[in-house]
Amino acid sequence: MATTPALLPTAKSGLASAARLLLPLLLLAGVIALFVHSKGAGLNVTPAAPIETVQFGRTILRPGYIELHLRNTSPQSITVAQVSINEAIWPYGISPGRTIPRLGSAVVTLDYPWVQAEAYEITLHSGNSIAFVTSIPVATTTAGVSARTLWSFSLIGIYVGIVPVVLGMFWLPVLARLGPRGMTFLMSATVGLLLYLGIDATTEAFEVAGELGAPFQGAGIVGIGIVGTILLLDAVSRHQMSAGRSEAGQRMSLAMMIAVGIGLHNLGEGLAIGAAYAVGAAALGTFLVIGFIIQNITEGLGIVVPISRDRPALRTLALLALIGGGPAIAGAWIGGLLYSQPLSALFLAIGAGAVFQVAYQIGKQMIWNAAAQSQRPWAAFVGVLAGMLILYLTGVVIK
């Protein structure tokens, strides 16, 4: 009981601090309320035309049936008044209702005899006669959620991620015979590959983000994904380096980080493939699969370069291959069955941040340290450019 009076000043001090923290927020709320009540400080500016935007999500095709998922990204609610397919007005159903609140979702259904492999342009008109257009480049039946579908997307992830990574690891015996200059060249080429993958993923992330409505702030999603991933992997790397590992252990840690970075990038690739199938673009999905298979064989090489002289066990190589290629399976599942543009932008940004951070770690530890740079500066220069050019030329062929 003797300590109770001593606690009272502490409690009062805490309440006073809380009041000081809340006071600016309360005053700010008052200023906002005053601004709204005075209709913009008396200006009362209204737009010349209604501001209405819609974000289209997944498109589902069944024989004689089309289903469109959309979200209202306008500042206010909108009303769907009319739907046309290839410029022909067509009856439609919509749930939960024709009026969609801000950030609300709706599903538009059309009983339409579409033809396999044909292209369709669907236009929705609002009550204010504003048109929202989406297209189906190549019409085909959308795969539903089933054991067969999951297996199909799993096979796509295996083809895109695991198989090329494993094939790239077959170069491991050759790497063990290279001299210091050759190893510097290959490590630099790995950095070039990762930098190119990061730039490519960043570009794709911003393209997806650009299709999002203003409320989703797509650029912010990309920025959070890239910066957050870089900081997370940097913290992991610093923790591993402070654990007092041997040189071989540090090289294995670096190989593991490369596998993680490439795995996160492959997650984004699987997401892109699954999303292409989800929106009905089966031909695009097939094209992406073939392109990524050709491109990703270099990823296995990049994973094993740091441990080329350590004779890793087969189970270690299998684990690295699974970490580097396995996320493509999860990406195909998410993209094909749970299509979401904000999620796509975030995953692509995470992949970009991962490969940028891994490229930095490789350069700092194995290429641009004082000893290596003083002895083999031109090997590093040529290697980085060669790695980037390999992926550039691959893209010219497959895109």
N, C-alpha and C positions, 0 to 999 in steps of 0.2 A: 504493500500500500504506500510505502514511503517513496517509491519511484513514480507513482502516478502523476504528481504535480510536475515532475520534470518532463513528462511526455507531452503535456499540454502545449508548451511553446513550440515543440517540434511539429505537432499537428497543425497549429495555427500557421506556422511558417509554410507547411506544405500546401495548405488551402490558399494562402496568399500567392504562392508561386503558380498554382493552377489557375487562379483568377487572372494573374498577369499574362499567362499563356493564352487564355481564352479571350481576353479583352480585345486584342487586335482582330481575331476572327469574328467576333460579334460585331465590331465596328465595320468590318469589311462586308458582312452580310447586310448591314444597314445601308451601306453605300450602294450595293447592288440593288436592293429593294427600292431605294430612291430613284436609281437610274431607270429601272423598269417602270415604276409608277409614273415617272415623268415622260415616258415614251421616248427614251433616248435623248434626254436633256432637252426635250421639246422639239427635236428635229422630226420625229415620227416618219423616218425614211422607210418606205416599202419597196420591194423589188418590182421592176417593170413587168416581170413575168414570174410565175410560180417556180420556186426552186424545188425540183423533184428529181430524185435519183433512186435507182434500184440496183442492187447487186444480185446477179444471178449465181446460184450455187449449182447443185447437182442436177443433171438431166437424166431421166430414166426412160428408156424406150422398151416397150413391150409390143408384140404384134398388134397393130391397130390402136396403139395407145402411146401417148407422150405425157410425161410428168415433169413439170418445171418447179424447182425450188428457188425461191427468191426472198430477199430481205429489203425492207424499206430503209434506206440510208439518208432520207430527206430530213430537213429540219422539222417537218410536220407530217401528219398522216396523209396518205394518198389513197385514191380509189381507182381500182382497175375497172375500166369501162368497156374495153373491147380487145379482142385478140385476133391476129391475122397470121396465116402461114403462107409464106411465099406470095404476099400481097393479096391473099384471099381471106376475107373475114370468115372466122370459124367459131362455132359454139364452144363454150368452155365451162368448166366447173372450177371453183376456187374455195379453198378452206384455209383458215376458219371463216373468212368472209371477204367481200370485195374491198372493204376499207381496211387498210393495213396501218397500224400505228407506227410511230417512229421507232426504228430498230426492231420492228416486229417482222415475223416471218409468215410466209404463205406458200401454199402449194397449188399450182395451176394444173389442171388435168384436161387433156384433149383426146377425144376419140377420133383418131385420124389415121387413115390407111397409108402410112408411110412405106416407102420402098427401100429395100436393102441397098446400101452403098450410095444412096442419093443424098444431096445436100439440101438443107432446109434453113430458112431464115424465119424466125418467129418474132413478131412485134406485139408488144403490149401497149395499149393506149390508156392513159389515165383520164380521169374526169375532166382534166384541163387540157386534153388533146396533146399531151406530151408523150412521145414514143420512146419505148425502151426495147432495144433490139438484142436478141441473142441468136446464135447460129449453131447448127449441127453440121459440121463439115462432111462427115461420112456416117450415115445412119446405120446402126446395127443394134441388135438386142443387148441391153445392159445386163451384165452378170449380177445375179442376186446373191444374197448371203447364204452360203451353203458349204458343206464340206468340200464339194468339188471346186467351188470358187476359191476357197481358202487355199486349197492345194495348187490351183492354177497360179494364184498370185505368189505362193511360196516358190513355185518353179521359176517364175519370172525373176524373183529376188535372187534365187540360186544362180540363174543364168547371168544376171547382171552383176551381182556382187561376189559371190563365193568362187565361182568357176574361174573368172579372169584373174582374181587375186591369187588363187592357187597356181594357175599356170605361170603367172609372173614370178612366183617363188621358185620355179624350176631353174631359174638362172643362178640360184645360190651357189652351186659348185664352181661356176665360172668366176663369180665375184671373189672367191677366196684366193684366186691366183693373181689378182690385180695388184700392182704396186701402189705406192702412196699417191702418185699423181692420178692414176686411174680411179682410185677410191675417192679422191677429192672431186674429180669430174662427176662421178656418179652421185655423190652426196649433193653436189651443186645442182645436178640435173633433177634430183628429187625435190630440192627446194623450188626449182623452176616449175616442175609439175604441180606442186602444191599451190604456188602462187597463182598459176593459171586457173586451177580448179577454184581457188578462192574468188578470183575476179569473176569467173563465169557464174559461180553460185550467187555472188552479190548482185550481179546484173539480173539474173533470173528472179532473185528475191524482190528487187525493186520493181521488176515488171509485174509480178504478182501483186505487190503492194499497191502499185498504181491502179489496179482494177478494183481495189477496195474503196468503199465510200469514205467520205471525210471523217465521220465519227470514229472509224477504226484506226486512223492515223498510221497508215501502212509504213511510212518511213520510220516512225517511232518503233514499230514492231521489229523492223529490220535492224535498227540501231541497237535495241535492247538485246536481240539475239546475238549479234556479232560481238558487242562489247562484253556482254555477260559471259559468253563462252570463252573469249580470250582471257578474261580475268580468272575464270574458274580453272582452266587448264594451266594458267600460270601459277596459281596457288598449289595445284597438284604437283607440278613440276618442282617448285621450290621445296615442297615437303619431301619429295623423293630425293632431291639432291642433298638435303640436310640429314638424311638418314644414314650417311656414312657408308654408302655402298662402294664396292670395288669398281674398277673401270669396266669390267665385263657386265656388272650389274647395272651401271649407268647406261651402257650401250643397250642393254635389254630394255631398260626403262624408256629410252628414246624410241626404240622400235615399237614398244607398246603404245607410246603416245602417237606415233605415226599411224598405227593401226586404228586407234580411237578417232583421230582426226579424219582419216579416210572413211571410217565407218559412219561417222556423222554426215560426211558428204554423201555417202552412198544412201543414207536414209533419205536425203533430199531427192536423189535420183529415183529411188523407188517410189517416192511420193509423187513425182512428176509423171511417172509411167502409170501408176494406179489412177491418178487424176484424169489422165487422157482417156483411159477406158471408162471412168466414171461419167464423164460428160459425153460419152458416145463417140469419141474419136479413136476408134479401134486401130485405124491405119496409122495414126500418129503414134499410138502406144507401141505398135510393132516396130515402127521406125526407131523410136527411142531405145527399145530393147537392143536392137542390133547395134546402134551407135554406141551405147554405153558398154556393151560387151567388148567392142573393139578398143574403146578408149581405156577401159579399166585394167587391161593387162599390165599396164605400166605401174599400177598401184601396188601390185604384189612385189615388184622389183623394189619400189621405194620402201616398203616395209622391212625387207630383209637386208638392205644395204648396211645399216649400222651393225648388224650381228653377223656379217659375212665371214668373219674369221673366228667365230666363237663355237662353231659346230653345234648349233641348237638341236635339241631333241625333236623328233617328229611331232610329239604331242604339243610342244611349244609352238612349232610352226602351224599346227592345226588350230591352236587357240588364237594365234595372231590372224590367221585367215578368217576365222569365224568372227572375230572382233571387227576386222576390216570390211568383210563382205556381208556378214549376217544382217546388219541393219537395213540393207536393201529389201529384205523380206518384210520387215515390219513397215517400212515405208510404202511398199506396194499394198499391204493390207489397209493401212490408214488412208492412203490416197484413193484406193479403189472402193472401199466400203464406207469410209467416214469422210467423204470429201469436204474440205473446209479451206477456203482461200486464206483466211488469217493464219490458220495452222500451217498451210503450205509456205507462206512467207516466213513464218518463224523458223520452221525446220531448215529451209534453205539458208537463212541467216546463221543459224547455229552451225551448219556445215561449213559456211564460209569462215566464220570466226575460228572454228577448230583447225582448219587447214592453214590459216594465216598464223595462228599461234605455234603450230607444229613446225612450220617453215622457219619461224623465228628461232625456235629452240635448236633446230638442226644447224642453222647458220651460226648461232652463238657458240655451240658446244664443239662442232666438228669442222667448220669451214672458215669462219672469220675470226677464229682465235688468233693470238699473236704468232704462234709458231707456224700454223698452216698458211696463214695469209702471207707471211714473209717469204715462204718457200714456193708456193704454188698459186699466185694470184690470178694468172691467166686461165688456169684450169677451172677455177671457181667461176670466172666471168663467162667462159665458153659453156660451162656446164649448165648454169642457170638459163642462159638463152636457148641452149639446145633443148632443155626440158620444156620450156614454154613453146618452142617451135614445134616440138613433137605433137603436143596436144592441139596446137593451132592447125597444123596440116591434117591431123586426124579429123578435126572438125570440118575442114574444107571438103574432105572426102565424104563424110557421113551426113552432113547437114544439107 
